Amino acid sequence: MPDLIRLYIRQCLLGFALGIILSMALVILNVANIGYLIDNVEGGWLAFGLLSLFNGLVFAGVHFGITIMRMGDEEK
């Protein structure tokens, strides 16, 4: 597998994991009553799944973008 593809997969998985960790922190810390809503509303876990999915997608893209932009930096 080419190095760039391997880099893309690795960085996107890491970014996705960070997004899921952020979603879990929002629920555990009950920011803006998200934890309460997920526990007490029917279909709350669906909302948590979507929150995790979308946060993961955003963090994956940002993490890979930062990695690619840092590749051009040459230490002098």
mmCIF file of the N, C-alpha and C atoms, coordinates in Angstrom:
data_MODEL
# 
_entry.id   MODEL 
# 
loop_
_atom_site.group_PDB 
_atom_site.id 
_atom_site.type_symbol 
_atom_site.label_atom_id 
_atom_site.label_alt_id 
_atom_site.label_comp_id 
_atom_site.label_asym_id 
_atom_site.label_entity_id 
_atom_site.label_seq_id 
_atom_site.pdbx_PDB_ins_code 
_atom_site.Cartn_x 
_atom_site.Cartn_y 
_atom_site.Cartn_z 
_atom_site.occupancy 
_atom_site.B_iso_or_equiv 
_atom_site.pdbx_formal_charge 
_atom_site.auth_seq_id 
_atom_site.auth_comp_id 
_atom_site.auth_asym_id 
_atom_site.auth_atom_id 
_atom_site.pdbx_PDB_model_num 
ATOM 1   N N  . MET A 1 1  ? 0.842   -1.167 0.000  1.00 0.00 ? 1  MET A N  1 
ATOM 2   C CA . MET A 1 1  ? 0.000   0.000  0.000  1.00 0.00 ? 1  MET A CA 1 
ATOM 3   C C  . MET A 1 1  ? 0.898   1.244  0.000  1.00 0.00 ? 1  MET A C  1 
ATOM 4   N N  . PRO A 1 2  ? 0.581   2.230  -0.819 1.00 0.00 ? 2  PRO A N  1 
ATOM 5   C CA . PRO A 1 2  ? 1.411   3.443  -0.870 1.00 0.00 ? 2  PRO A CA 1 
ATOM 6   C C  . PRO A 1 2  ? 1.429   4.179  0.484  1.00 0.00 ? 2  PRO A C  1 
ATOM 7   N N  . ASP A 1 3  ? 2.528   4.870  0.706  1.00 0.00 ? 3  ASP A N  1 
ATOM 8   C CA . ASP A 1 3  ? 2.704   5.552  1.989  1.00 0.00 ? 3  ASP A CA 1 
ATOM 9   C C  . ASP A 1 3  ? 1.637   6.614  2.243  1.00 0.00 ? 3  ASP A C  1 
ATOM 10  N N  . LEU A 1 4  ? 1.215   7.333  1.204  1.00 0.00 ? 4  LEU A N  1 
ATOM 11  C CA . LEU A 1 4  ? 0.222   8.385  1.383  1.00 0.00 ? 4  LEU A CA 1 
ATOM 12  C C  . LEU A 1 4  ? -1.135  7.811  1.788  1.00 0.00 ? 4  LEU A C  1 
ATOM 13  N N  . ILE A 1 5  ? -1.499  6.663  1.223  1.00 0.00 ? 5  ILE A N  1 
ATOM 14  C CA . ILE A 1 5  ? -2.772  6.012  1.594  1.00 0.00 ? 5  ILE A CA 1 
ATOM 15  C C  . ILE A 1 5  ? -2.706  5.547  3.042  1.00 0.00 ? 5  ILE A C  1 
ATOM 16  N N  . ARG A 1 6  ? -1.578  4.967  3.421  1.00 0.00 ? 6  ARG A N  1 
ATOM 17  C CA . ARG A 1 6  ? -1.400  4.512  4.800  1.00 0.00 ? 6  ARG A CA 1 
ATOM 18  C C  . ARG A 1 6  ? -1.465  5.688  5.765  1.00 0.00 ? 6  ARG A C  1 
ATOM 19  N N  . LEU A 1 7  ? -0.848  6.809  5.401  1.00 0.00 ? 7  LEU A N  1 
ATOM 20  C CA . LEU A 1 7  ? -0.895  8.016  6.218  1.00 0.00 ? 7  LEU A CA 1 
ATOM 21  C C  . LEU A 1 7  ? -2.325  8.516  6.349  1.00 0.00 ? 7  LEU A C  1 
ATOM 22  N N  . TYR A 1 8  ? -3.062  8.531  5.246  1.00 0.00 ? 8  TYR A N  1 
ATOM 23  C CA . TYR A 1 8  ? -4.455  8.994  5.252  1.00 0.00 ? 8  TYR A CA 1 
ATOM 24  C C  . TYR A 1 8  ? -5.310  8.146  6.185  1.00 0.00 ? 8  TYR A C  1 
ATOM 25  N N  . ILE A 1 9  ? -5.209  6.844  6.072  1.00 0.00 ? 9  ILE A N  1 
ATOM 26  C CA . ILE A 1 9  ? -6.020  5.949  6.900  1.00 0.00 ? 9  ILE A CA 1 
ATOM 27  C C  . ILE A 1 9  ? -5.665  6.122  8.370  1.00 0.00 ? 9  ILE A C  1 
ATOM 28  N N  . ARG A 1 10 ? -4.378  6.156  8.687  1.00 0.00 ? 10 ARG A N  1 
ATOM 29  C CA . ARG A 1 10 ? -3.948  6.276  10.072 1.00 0.00 ? 10 ARG A CA 1 
ATOM 30  C C  . ARG A 1 10 ? -4.413  7.587  10.690 1.00 0.00 ? 10 ARG A C  1 
ATOM 31  N N  . GLN A 1 11 ? -4.232  8.688  9.973  1.00 0.00 ? 11 GLN A N  1 
ATOM 32  C CA . GLN A 1 11 ? -4.587  9.991  10.522 1.00 0.00 ? 11 GLN A CA 1 
ATOM 33  C C  . GLN A 1 11 ? -6.101  10.163 10.638 1.00 0.00 ? 11 GLN A C  1 
ATOM 34  N N  . CYS A 1 12 ? -6.845  9.638  9.685  1.00 0.00 ? 12 CYS A N  1 
ATOM 35  C CA . CYS A 1 12 ? -8.303  9.736  9.766  1.00 0.00 ? 12 CYS A CA 1 
ATOM 36  C C  . CYS A 1 12 ? -8.857  8.892  10.910 1.00 0.00 ? 12 CYS A C  1 
ATOM 37  N N  . LEU A 1 13 ? -8.300  7.713  11.137 1.00 0.00 ? 13 LEU A N  1 
ATOM 38  C CA . LEU A 1 13 ? -8.746  6.898  12.270 1.00 0.00 ? 13 LEU A CA 1 
ATOM 39  C C  . LEU A 1 13 ? -8.434  7.582  13.596 1.00 0.00 ? 13 LEU A C  1 
ATOM 40  N N  . LEU A 1 14 ? -7.269  8.192  13.692 1.00 0.00 ? 14 LEU A N  1 
ATOM 41  C CA . LEU A 1 14 ? -6.911  8.910  14.910 1.00 0.00 ? 14 LEU A CA 1 
ATOM 42  C C  . LEU A 1 14 ? -7.835  10.106 15.128 1.00 0.00 ? 14 LEU A C  1 
ATOM 43  N N  . GLY A 1 15 ? -8.111  10.863 14.079 1.00 0.00 ? 15 GLY A N  1 
ATOM 44  C CA . GLY A 1 15 ? -9.018  11.996 14.189 1.00 0.00 ? 15 GLY A CA 1 
ATOM 45  C C  . GLY A 1 15 ? -10.425 11.565 14.538 1.00 0.00 ? 15 GLY A C  1 
ATOM 46  N N  . PHE A 1 16 ? -10.880 10.453 13.961 1.00 0.00 ? 16 PHE A N  1 
ATOM 47  C CA . PHE A 1 16 ? -12.215 9.940  14.264 1.00 0.00 ? 16 PHE A CA 1 
ATOM 48  C C  . PHE A 1 16 ? -12.305 9.523  15.724 1.00 0.00 ? 16 PHE A C  1 
ATOM 49  N N  . ALA A 1 17 ? -11.250 8.891  16.231 1.00 0.00 ? 17 ALA A N  1 
ATOM 50  C CA . ALA A 1 17 ? -11.228 8.503  17.647 1.00 0.00 ? 17 ALA A CA 1 
ATOM 51  C C  . ALA A 1 17 ? -11.285 9.735  18.546 1.00 0.00 ? 17 ALA A C  1 
ATOM 52  N N  . LEU A 1 18 ? -10.587 10.788 18.174 1.00 0.00 ? 18 LEU A N  1 
ATOM 53  C CA . LEU A 1 18 ? -10.636 12.018 18.964 1.00 0.00 ? 18 LEU A CA 1 
ATOM 54  C C  . LEU A 1 18 ? -12.039 12.629 18.967 1.00 0.00 ? 18 LEU A C  1 
ATOM 55  N N  . GLY A 1 19 ? -12.727 12.555 17.846 1.00 0.00 ? 19 GLY A N  1 
ATOM 56  C CA . GLY A 1 19 ? -14.098 13.049 17.771 1.00 0.00 ? 19 GLY A CA 1 
ATOM 57  C C  . GLY A 1 19 ? -15.043 12.260 18.656 1.00 0.00 ? 19 GLY A C  1 
ATOM 58  N N  . ILE A 1 20 ? -14.863 10.959 18.706 1.00 0.00 ? 20 ILE A N  1 
ATOM 59  C CA . ILE A 1 20 ? -15.705 10.123 19.569 1.00 0.00 ? 20 ILE A CA 1 
ATOM 60  C C  . ILE A 1 20 ? -15.407 10.418 21.040 1.00 0.00 ? 20 ILE A C  1 
ATOM 61  N N  . ILE A 1 21 ? -14.132 10.618 21.364 1.00 0.00 ? 21 ILE A N  1 
ATOM 62  C CA . ILE A 1 21 ? -13.770 10.966 22.740 1.00 0.00 ? 21 ILE A CA 1 
ATOM 63  C C  . ILE A 1 21 ? -14.405 12.295 23.137 1.00 0.00 ? 21 ILE A C  1 
ATOM 64  N N  . LEU A 1 22 ? -14.418 13.260 22.232 1.00 0.00 ? 22 LEU A N  1 
ATOM 65  C CA . LEU A 1 22 ? -15.072 14.539 22.518 1.00 0.00 ? 22 LEU A CA 1 
ATOM 66  C C  . LEU A 1 22 ? -16.565 14.343 22.763 1.00 0.00 ? 22 LEU A C  1 
ATOM 67  N N  . SER A 1 23 ? -17.208 13.532 21.956 1.00 0.00 ? 23 SER A N  1 
ATOM 68  C CA . SER A 1 23 ? -18.643 13.270 22.130 1.00 0.00 ? 23 SER A CA 1 
ATOM 69  C C  . SER A 1 23 ? -18.914 12.609 23.475 1.00 0.00 ? 23 SER A C  1 
ATOM 70  N N  . MET A 1 24 ? -18.079 11.658 23.846 1.00 0.00 ? 24 MET A N  1 
ATOM 71  C CA . MET A 1 24 ? -18.247 11.005 25.140 1.00 0.00 ? 24 MET A CA 1 
ATOM 72  C C  . MET A 1 24 ? -18.039 11.996 26.277 1.00 0.00 ? 24 MET A C  1 
ATOM 73  N N  . ALA A 1 25 ? -17.070 12.888 26.139 1.00 0.00 ? 25 ALA A N  1 
ATOM 74  C CA . ALA A 1 25 ? -16.835 13.891 27.179 1.00 0.00 ? 25 ALA A CA 1 
ATOM 75  C C  . ALA A 1 25 ? -18.023 14.831 27.311 1.00 0.00 ? 25 ALA A C  1 
ATOM 76  N N  . LEU A 1 26 ? -18.634 15.203 26.193 1.00 0.00 ? 26 LEU A N  1 
ATOM 77  C CA . LEU A 1 26 ? -19.819 16.068 26.247 1.00 0.00 ? 26 LEU A CA 1 
ATOM 78  C C  . LEU A 1 26 ? -20.957 15.399 27.009 1.00 0.00 ? 26 LEU A C  1 
ATOM 79  N N  . VAL A 1 27 ? -21.130 14.106 26.794 1.00 0.00 ? 27 VAL A N  1 
ATOM 80  C CA . VAL A 1 27 ? -22.206 13.389 27.466 1.00 0.00 ? 27 VAL A CA 1 
ATOM 81  C C  . VAL A 1 27 ? -21.874 13.181 28.941 1.00 0.00 ? 27 VAL A C  1 
ATOM 82  N N  . ILE A 1 28 ? -20.660 12.783 29.242 1.00 0.00 ? 28 ILE A N  1 
ATOM 83  C CA . ILE A 1 28 ? -20.280 12.503 30.624 1.00 0.00 ? 28 ILE A CA 1 
ATOM 84  C C  . ILE A 1 28 ? -20.310 13.781 31.466 1.00 0.00 ? 28 ILE A C  1 
ATOM 85  N N  . LEU A 1 29 ? -19.816 14.886 30.908 1.00 0.00 ? 29 LEU A N  1 
ATOM 86  C CA . LEU A 1 29 ? -19.802 16.149 31.645 1.00 0.00 ? 29 LEU A CA 1 
ATOM 87  C C  . LEU A 1 29 ? -21.149 16.876 31.593 1.00 0.00 ? 29 LEU A C  1 
ATOM 88  N N  . ASN A 1 30 ? -22.087 16.336 30.830 1.00 0.00 ? 30 ASN A N  1 
ATOM 89  C CA . ASN A 1 30 ? -23.444 16.870 30.708 1.00 0.00 ? 30 ASN A CA 1 
ATOM 90  C C  . ASN A 1 30 ? -23.444 18.343 30.259 1.00 0.00 ? 30 ASN A C  1 
ATOM 91  N N  . VAL A 1 31 ? -22.664 18.634 29.249 1.00 0.00 ? 31 VAL A N  1 
ATOM 92  C CA . VAL A 1 31 ? -22.601 19.982 28.701 1.00 0.00 ? 31 VAL A CA 1 
ATOM 93  C C  . VAL A 1 31 ? -23.930 20.296 28.021 1.00 0.00 ? 31 VAL A C  1 
ATOM 94  N N  . ALA A 1 32 ? -24.548 21.406 28.401 1.00 0.00 ? 32 ALA A N  1 
ATOM 95  C CA . ALA A 1 32 ? -25.830 21.856 27.849 1.00 0.00 ? 32 ALA A CA 1 
ATOM 96  C C  . ALA A 1 32 ? -26.920 20.782 27.978 1.00 0.00 ? 32 ALA A C  1 
ATOM 97  N N  . ASN A 1 33 ? -26.842 19.997 29.044 1.00 0.00 ? 33 ASN A N  1 
ATOM 98  C CA . ASN A 1 33 ? -27.818 18.930 29.334 1.00 0.00 ? 33 ASN A CA 1 
ATOM 99  C C  . ASN A 1 33 ? -27.884 17.853 28.259 1.00 0.00 ? 33 ASN A C  1 
ATOM 100 N N  . ILE A 1 34 ? -26.810 17.668 27.503 1.00 0.00 ? 34 ILE A N  1 
ATOM 101 C CA . ILE A 1 34 ? -26.803 16.619 26.479 1.00 0.00 ? 34 ILE A CA 1 
ATOM 102 C C  . ILE A 1 34 ? -26.877 15.245 27.122 1.00 0.00 ? 34 ILE A C  1 
ATOM 103 N N  . GLY A 1 35 ? -26.140 15.042 28.207 1.00 0.00 ? 35 GLY A N  1 
ATOM 104 C CA . GLY A 1 35 ? -26.168 13.748 28.896 1.00 0.00 ? 35 GLY A CA 1 
ATOM 105 C C  . GLY A 1 35 ? -27.549 13.408 29.416 1.00 0.00 ? 35 GLY A C  1 
ATOM 106 N N  . TYR A 1 36 ? -28.225 14.393 29.974 1.00 0.00 ? 36 TYR A N  1 
ATOM 107 C CA . TYR A 1 36 ? -29.585 14.178 30.487 1.00 0.00 ? 36 TYR A CA 1 
ATOM 108 C C  . TYR A 1 36 ? -30.531 13.818 29.343 1.00 0.00 ? 36 TYR A C  1 
ATOM 109 N N  . LEU A 1 37 ? -30.434 14.531 28.236 1.00 0.00 ? 37 LEU A N  1 
ATOM 110 C CA . LEU A 1 37 ? -31.322 14.256 27.103 1.00 0.00 ? 37 LEU A CA 1 
ATOM 111 C C  . LEU A 1 37 ? -31.089 12.870 26.517 1.00 0.00 ? 37 LEU A C  1 
ATOM 112 N N  . ILE A 1 38 ? -29.834 12.478 26.405 1.00 0.00 ? 38 ILE A N  1 
ATOM 113 C CA . ILE A 1 38 ? -29.537 11.166 25.833 1.00 0.00 ? 38 ILE A CA 1 
ATOM 114 C C  . ILE A 1 38 ? -30.052 10.055 26.738 1.00 0.00 ? 38 ILE A C  1 
ATOM 115 N N  . ASP A 1 39 ? -29.955 10.245 28.059 1.00 0.00 ? 39 ASP A N  1 
ATOM 116 C CA . ASP A 1 39 ? -30.424 9.218  28.990 1.00 0.00 ? 39 ASP A CA 1 
ATOM 117 C C  . ASP A 1 39 ? -31.940 9.155  29.107 1.00 0.00 ? 39 ASP A C  1 
ATOM 118 N N  . ASN A 1 40 ? -32.625 10.273 28.983 1.00 0.00 ? 40 ASN A N  1 
ATOM 119 C CA . ASN A 1 40 ? -34.046 10.312 29.330 1.00 0.00 ? 40 ASN A CA 1 
ATOM 120 C C  . ASN A 1 40 ? -35.004 10.468 28.160 1.00 0.00 ? 40 ASN A C  1 
ATOM 121 N N  . VAL A 1 41 ? -34.509 10.643 26.972 1.00 0.00 ? 41 VAL A N  1 
ATOM 122 C CA . VAL A 1 41 ? -35.391 10.814 25.813 1.00 0.00 ? 41 VAL A CA 1 
ATOM 123 C C  . VAL A 1 41 ? -35.334 9.540  24.976 1.00 0.00 ? 41 VAL A C  1 
ATOM 124 N N  . GLU A 1 42 ? -36.496 9.129  24.467 1.00 0.00 ? 42 GLU A N  1 
ATOM 125 C CA . GLU A 1 42 ? -36.532 7.951  23.609 1.00 0.00 ? 42 GLU A CA 1 
ATOM 126 C C  . GLU A 1 42 ? -35.750 8.254  22.333 1.00 0.00 ? 42 GLU A C  1 
ATOM 127 N N  . GLY A 1 43 ? -34.840 7.365  21.967 1.00 0.00 ? 43 GLY A N  1 
ATOM 128 C CA . GLY A 1 43 ? -34.001 7.582  20.801 1.00 0.00 ? 43 GLY A CA 1 
ATOM 129 C C  . GLY A 1 43 ? -32.784 8.447  21.103 1.00 0.00 ? 43 GLY A C  1 
ATOM 130 N N  . GLY A 1 44 ? -32.490 8.619  22.360 1.00 0.00 ? 44 GLY A N  1 
ATOM 131 C CA . GLY A 1 44 ? -31.342 9.443  22.744 1.00 0.00 ? 44 GLY A CA 1 
ATOM 132 C C  . GLY A 1 44 ? -30.016 8.845  22.298 1.00 0.00 ? 44 GLY A C  1 
ATOM 133 N N  . TRP A 1 45 ? -29.950 7.522  22.289 1.00 0.00 ? 45 TRP A N  1 
ATOM 134 C CA . TRP A 1 45 ? -28.700 6.885  21.862 1.00 0.00 ? 45 TRP A CA 1 
ATOM 135 C C  . TRP A 1 45 ? -28.494 7.033  20.360 1.00 0.00 ? 45 TRP A C  1 
ATOM 136 N N  . LEU A 1 46 ? -29.554 7.186  19.622 1.00 0.00 ? 46 LEU A N  1 
ATOM 137 C CA . LEU A 1 46 ? -29.416 7.493  18.197 1.00 0.00 ? 46 LEU A CA 1 
ATOM 138 C C  . LEU A 1 46 ? -28.782 8.880  18.024 1.00 0.00 ? 46 LEU A C  1 
ATOM 139 N N  . ALA A 1 47 ? -29.226 9.812  18.863 1.00 0.00 ? 47 ALA A N  1 
ATOM 140 C CA . ALA A 1 47 ? -28.640 11.150 18.826 1.00 0.00 ? 47 ALA A CA 1 
ATOM 141 C C  . ALA A 1 47 ? -27.162 11.104 19.195 1.00 0.00 ? 47 ALA A C  1 
ATOM 142 N N  . PHE A 1 48 ? -26.814 10.279 20.175 1.00 0.00 ? 48 PHE A N  1 
ATOM 143 C CA . PHE A 1 48 ? -25.400 10.145 20.544 1.00 0.00 ? 48 PHE A CA 1 
ATOM 144 C C  . PHE A 1 48 ? -24.592 9.543  19.400 1.00 0.00 ? 48 PHE A C  1 
ATOM 145 N N  . GLY A 1 49 ? -25.170 8.563  18.717 1.00 0.00 ? 49 GLY A N  1 
ATOM 146 C CA . GLY A 1 49 ? -24.478 7.959  17.574 1.00 0.00 ? 49 GLY A CA 1 
ATOM 147 C C  . GLY A 1 49 ? -24.231 8.965  16.461 1.00 0.00 ? 49 GLY A C  1 
ATOM 148 N N  . LEU A 1 50 ? -25.232 9.779  16.174 1.00 0.00 ? 50 LEU A N  1 
ATOM 149 C CA . LEU A 1 50 ? -25.069 10.793 15.125 1.00 0.00 ? 50 LEU A CA 1 
ATOM 150 C C  . LEU A 1 50 ? -24.080 11.878 15.549 1.00 0.00 ? 50 LEU A C  1 
ATOM 151 N N  . LEU A 1 51 ? -24.136 12.282 16.815 1.00 0.00 ? 51 LEU A N  1 
ATOM 152 C CA . LEU A 1 51 ? -23.181 13.261 17.330 1.00 0.00 ? 51 LEU A CA 1 
ATOM 153 C C  . LEU A 1 51 ? -21.757 12.734 17.203 1.00 0.00 ? 51 LEU A C  1 
ATOM 154 N N  . SER A 1 52 ? -21.562 11.471 17.564 1.00 0.00 ? 52 SER A N  1 
ATOM 155 C CA . SER A 1 52 ? -20.236 10.867 17.468 1.00 0.00 ? 52 SER A CA 1 
ATOM 156 C C  . SER A 1 52 ? -19.785 10.747 16.014 1.00 0.00 ? 52 SER A C  1 
ATOM 157 N N  . LEU A 1 53 ? -20.699 10.351 15.140 1.00 0.00 ? 53 LEU A N  1 
ATOM 158 C CA . LEU A 1 53 ? -20.363 10.201 13.729 1.00 0.00 ? 53 LEU A CA 1 
ATOM 159 C C  . LEU A 1 53 ? -19.916 11.527 13.121 1.00 0.00 ? 53 LEU A C  1 
ATOM 160 N N  . PHE A 1 54 ? -20.704 12.562 13.327 1.00 0.00 ? 54 PHE A N  1 
ATOM 161 C CA . PHE A 1 54 ? -20.387 13.840 12.703 1.00 0.00 ? 54 PHE A CA 1 
ATOM 162 C C  . PHE A 1 54 ? -19.158 14.503 13.332 1.00 0.00 ? 54 PHE A C  1 
ATOM 163 N N  . ASN A 1 55 ? -19.002 14.388 14.643 1.00 0.00 ? 55 ASN A N  1 
ATOM 164 C CA . ASN A 1 55 ? -17.783 14.899 15.269 1.00 0.00 ? 55 ASN A CA 1 
ATOM 165 C C  . ASN A 1 55 ? -16.570 14.131 14.755 1.00 0.00 ? 55 ASN A C  1 
ATOM 166 N N  . GLY A 1 56 ? -16.716 12.818 14.609 1.00 0.00 ? 56 GLY A N  1 
ATOM 167 C CA . GLY A 1 56 ? -15.612 12.003 14.107 1.00 0.00 ? 56 GLY A CA 1 
ATOM 168 C C  . GLY A 1 56 ? -15.230 12.382 12.685 1.00 0.00 ? 56 GLY A C  1 
ATOM 169 N N  . LEU A 1 57 ? -16.215 12.628 11.833 1.00 0.00 ? 57 LEU A N  1 
ATOM 170 C CA . LEU A 1 57 ? -15.921 13.020 10.454 1.00 0.00 ? 57 LEU A CA 1 
ATOM 171 C C  . LEU A 1 57 ? -15.200 14.362 10.389 1.00 0.00 ? 57 LEU A C  1 
ATOM 172 N N  . VAL A 1 58 ? -15.653 15.313 11.190 1.00 0.00 ? 58 VAL A N  1 
ATOM 173 C CA . VAL A 1 58 ? -15.009 16.632 11.194 1.00 0.00 ? 58 VAL A CA 1 
ATOM 174 C C  . VAL A 1 58 ? -13.587 16.531 11.717 1.00 0.00 ? 58 VAL A C  1 
ATOM 175 N N  . PHE A 1 59 ? -13.392 15.837 12.837 1.00 0.00 ? 59 PHE A N  1 
ATOM 176 C CA . PHE A 1 59 ? -12.060 15.720 13.407 1.00 0.00 ? 59 PHE A CA 1 
ATOM 177 C C  . PHE A 1 59 ? -11.125 14.940 12.487 1.00 0.00 ? 59 PHE A C  1 
ATOM 178 N N  . ALA A 1 60 ? -11.632 13.924 11.792 1.00 0.00 ? 60 ALA A N  1 
ATOM 179 C CA . ALA A 1 60 ? -10.799 13.151 10.871 1.00 0.00 ? 60 ALA A CA 1 
ATOM 180 C C  . ALA A 1 60 ? -10.294 14.040 9.738  1.00 0.00 ? 60 ALA A C  1 
ATOM 181 N N  . GLY A 1 61 ? -11.185 14.833 9.158  1.00 0.00 ? 61 GLY A N  1 
ATOM 182 C CA . GLY A 1 61 ? -10.779 15.724 8.069  1.00 0.00 ? 61 GLY A CA 1 
ATOM 183 C C  . GLY A 1 61 ? -9.800  16.785 8.520  1.00 0.00 ? 61 GLY A C  1 
ATOM 184 N N  . VAL A 1 62 ? -10.055 17.366 9.671  1.00 0.00 ? 62 VAL A N  1 
ATOM 185 C CA . VAL A 1 62 ? -9.165  18.410 10.187 1.00 0.00 ? 62 VAL A CA 1 
ATOM 186 C C  . VAL A 1 62 ? -7.797  17.821 10.544 1.00 0.00 ? 62 VAL A C  1 
ATOM 187 N N  . HIS A 1 63 ? -7.803  16.660 11.169 1.00 0.00 ? 63 HIS A N  1 
ATOM 188 C CA . HIS A 1 63 ? -6.538  16.044 11.567 1.00 0.00 ? 63 HIS A CA 1 
ATOM 189 C C  . HIS A 1 63 ? -5.694  15.693 10.344 1.00 0.00 ? 63 HIS A C  1 
ATOM 190 N N  . PHE A 1 64 ? -6.314  15.146 9.318  1.00 0.00 ? 64 PHE A N  1 
ATOM 191 C CA . PHE A 1 64 ? -5.560  14.824 8.104  1.00 0.00 ? 64 PHE A CA 1 
ATOM 192 C C  . PHE A 1 64 ? -5.082  16.095 7.407  1.00 0.00 ? 64 PHE A C  1 
ATOM 193 N N  . GLY A 1 65 ? -5.925  17.126 7.367  1.00 0.00 ? 65 GLY A N  1 
ATOM 194 C CA . GLY A 1 65 ? -5.524  18.391 6.750  1.00 0.00 ? 65 GLY A CA 1 
ATOM 195 C C  . GLY A 1 65 ? -4.328  19.013 7.447  1.00 0.00 ? 65 GLY A C  1 
ATOM 196 N N  . ILE A 1 66 ? -4.331  19.003 8.765  1.00 0.00 ? 66 ILE A N  1 
ATOM 197 C CA . ILE A 1 66 ? -3.198  19.555 9.510  1.00 0.00 ? 66 ILE A CA 1 
ATOM 198 C C  . ILE A 1 66 ? -1.944  18.747 9.235  1.00 0.00 ? 66 ILE A C  1 
ATOM 199 N N  . THR A 1 67 ? -2.082  17.424 9.169  1.00 0.00 ? 67 THR A N  1 
ATOM 200 C CA . THR A 1 67 ? -0.922  16.577 8.886  1.00 0.00 ? 67 THR A CA 1 
ATOM 201 C C  . THR A 1 67 ? -0.338  16.887 7.510  1.00 0.00 ? 67 THR A C  1 
ATOM 202 N N  . ILE A 1 68 ? -1.177  17.035 6.501  1.00 0.00 ? 68 ILE A N  1 
ATOM 203 C CA . ILE A 1 68 ? -0.698  17.325 5.157  1.00 0.00 ? 68 ILE A CA 1 
ATOM 204 C C  . ILE A 1 68 ? -0.047  18.703 5.101  1.00 0.00 ? 68 ILE A C  1 
ATOM 205 N N  . MET A 1 69 ? -0.646  19.698 5.761  1.00 0.00 ? 69 MET A N  1 
ATOM 206 C CA . MET A 1 69 ? -0.077  21.044 5.735  1.00 0.00 ? 69 MET A CA 1 
ATOM 207 C C  . MET A 1 69 ? 1.269   21.101 6.460  1.00 0.00 ? 69 MET A C  1 
ATOM 208 N N  . ARG A 1 70 ? 1.452   20.276 7.478  1.00 0.00 ? 70 ARG A N  1 
ATOM 209 C CA . ARG A 1 70 ? 2.713   20.267 8.194  1.00 0.00 ? 70 ARG A CA 1 
ATOM 210 C C  . ARG A 1 70 ? 3.816   19.543 7.422  1.00 0.00 ? 70 ARG A C  1 
ATOM 211 N N  . MET A 1 71 ? 3.465   18.771 6.402  1.00 0.00 ? 71 MET A N  1 
ATOM 212 C CA . MET A 1 71 ? 4.472   18.045 5.633  1.00 0.00 ? 71 MET A CA 1 
ATOM 213 C C  . MET A 1 71 ? 5.372   19.000 4.842  1.00 0.00 ? 71 MET A C  1 
ATOM 214 N N  . GLY A 1 72 ? 4.868   20.171 4.509  1.00 0.00 ? 72 GLY A N  1 
ATOM 215 C CA . GLY A 1 72 ? 5.648   21.127 3.734  1.00 0.00 ? 72 GLY A CA 1 
ATOM 216 C C  . GLY A 1 72 ? 6.648   21.917 4.564  1.00 0.00 ? 72 GLY A C  1 
ATOM 217 N N  . ASP A 1 73 ? 6.507   21.876 5.883  1.00 0.00 ? 73 ASP A N  1 
ATOM 218 C CA . ASP A 1 73 ? 7.437   22.605 6.744  1.00 0.00 ? 73 ASP A CA 1 
ATOM 219 C C  . ASP A 1 73 ? 8.784   21.920 6.741  1.00 0.00 ? 73 ASP A C  1 
ATOM 220 N N  . GLU A 1 74 ? 9.809   22.704 6.449  1.00 0.00 ? 74 GLU A N  1 
ATOM 221 C CA . GLU A 1 74 ? 11.162  22.179 6.503  1.00 0.00 ? 74 GLU A CA 1 
ATOM 222 C C  . GLU A 1 74 ? 11.891  22.852 7.640  1.00 0.00 ? 74 GLU A C  1 
ATOM 223 N N  . GLU A 1 75 ? 12.411  22.037 8.528  1.00 0.00 ? 75 GLU A N  1 
ATOM 224 C CA . GLU A 1 75 ? 13.160  22.562 9.665  1.00 0.00 ? 75 GLU A CA 1 
ATOM 225 C C  . GLU A 1 75 ? 14.517  23.040 9.174  1.00 0.00 ? 75 GLU A C  1 
ATOM 226 N N  . LYS A 1 76 ? 14.874  24.265 9.545  1.00 0.00 ? 76 LYS A N  1 
ATOM 227 C CA . LYS A 1 76 ? 16.174  24.802 9.127  1.00 0.00 ? 76 LYS A CA 1 
ATOM 228 C C  . LYS A 1 76 ? 17.040  25.074 10.329 1.00 0.00 ? 76 LYS A C  1 
# 
